[in-house]
Every structure is written in C-alpha cells, then in structure tokens.
C-alpha cells in the first residue's frame, strides 16, 4: 500500500490581517518501508505518521 499524504488550508481574516491555517498529515496508512538516499548511497526508513498544524499571519 502506498504512503498517503494529505493537507488542507483555511484562509481567513484575523482582526484586519490576512491569515491562513495549514493542516498536514503524512503517512496516513502508517506504511513501513525504506527510502534510498542517493547522496549518501544509503537506505533510510520512512518517516512515521505525523500531523502538523500551523498558523501564518501577514502583517
């Protein structure tokens, strides 16, 4: 099963400034595997499931 990654964003006004929430989810299926690092000629394990939320405000 391939790795699944999803994201969403929500733009809004915070007081008088433009703002955006960003939600990102990586490896939703929690698939274990290996990636090839071509620069170091090495195998590295896939990253684990991760969810992040951020807020950015223009000022």
N, C-alpha and C positions, 0 to 999 in steps of 0.2 A: 504494500500500500504506500503510495507516495506521501511525502510530507505536505501538510496543508497549512497555509498561512493566510490570514485574513486581517483586514484593517478597516477602520471607519473613521470619519471625521465629522464634526458638527461645528459649523460656523455660527457665531452669534455676536451680539454687541454686549460688552461689559462696561457699564456706565456709558461713556462716549467713545470707547475704543473698540476696534475690531479684535475679535478673539476666536480661537479655534481649539476644541478638544480633539485629541487623536487617541484612538484605541487600537493597539496592535496585538495580535495573538500569533505566536509562532509555534509550529509543530503541534497542531491541534490533535492529531491522531497519535501522538507520542510514539512515533516510529523510531526504533533504534537502528543505527547504521553507521557507515563510515564515509567521510569525505576525503578526497585526495587534495592535499596541499601541494600544488605544483612548484611553488617557490622553494619549499624546503624538502621536496620529494619525500613526503611522509603522509601517512594516514592519520586522520583525526576523527574522533567520534562526533556524531551530530550533536548539536546543542539540544538541551532538554526543552520541554514545553515552557513557554514564557509568555506572560501577558504584561503589557505596559500601557500606561495612560499618561498623557502629557497635556499641558495647557500652554498655549503661546498667545501673547497679547502684543499687538502693535501699539507703540507709543512714540 
